[in-house]
Structures are given as structure tokens and as C-alpha cells.
Amino acid sequence: QVQLVESGGGLVQPGGSLRLSCAASGLTFSNYLISWVRQAPGKGLEWVSGISVGTNTRYVDSVEGRFTISRDNAKNTPYLQMNSLKPEDTAVYYCAKGIVNTWASGMDYWGKGTLVTVSS
């Protein structure tokens, strides 16, 4: 059974940093395209970033240059390093596994999310 568990969220001041992690059981992250998706209060889901099997990375424009996605294959853990955080980054952040290893793929397994609050 596949389970994803995000951690690392919390309250941070504008301009601060957080690193999110995603622990998995039942799958090996290096075999799949992994994405981070967020949902701000009262809004829909927004894809934030993804890392392919070949470690190519992509970002939504609003986080480009501030967020970095990575993956530690030895620890079977993907990360999302978030710097220069803004209040508009406040959201629940989810990690999700791609169904197939293409950027157009949907996602079939999701964690329960970790809350990031950016506020002074």
C-alpha cells in the first residue's frame, strides 16, 4: 500500500524559509515523476513544482527562483526548499506521485498535506 506523508510545514515570517519533505512507503520515488501541489485557503489546487525520473525540474512561474525541488534517492525522499516566502505562498502543500512519467500525467497518490503559513 502506497502512503505519502508530508512534513516541514509551519508558521514563518515573510522572507523566511522552510523545507518540506515527503516520506513514502510502498514506492520508490526515483522511479516516478513527483510533484508538489498546493491549495491556498478558499482556492483550488495549484501545481507548484515537479521532478522527473531524470531529475529534470519544473516550477510554476510564481515560485521560480525561490523554490527548489530535489530528491534524495538514498533516503527515498523528495524535498521542496522554499525561500523568500510570501504571504501568498500560504497553503496546504501536498506531494503527489505521477501516474506515468510524463509532465502531462495526472497524479494517483497524494499525501494528506502540510500547512505552510507565511505571516508576520
Number of C-alpha atoms within 10 A of each C-alpha: 5 12 14 21 17 23 19 16 18 14 15 18 14 17 14 14 17 18 16 22 23 25 17 19 12 9 14 13 23 19 15 19 24 30 27 24 19 24 19 17 9 7 9 9 14 14 16 23 23 26 25 21 15 11 14 11 17 16 19 12 10 11 17 12 11 15 20 19 24 19 20 11 12 7 11 15 18 25 23 23 16 20 17 15 22 19 15 12 20 20 23 18 28 26 33 25 24 22 15 14 17 12 15 9 12 13 15 10 14 19 19 15 22 21 21 22 21 20 16 9
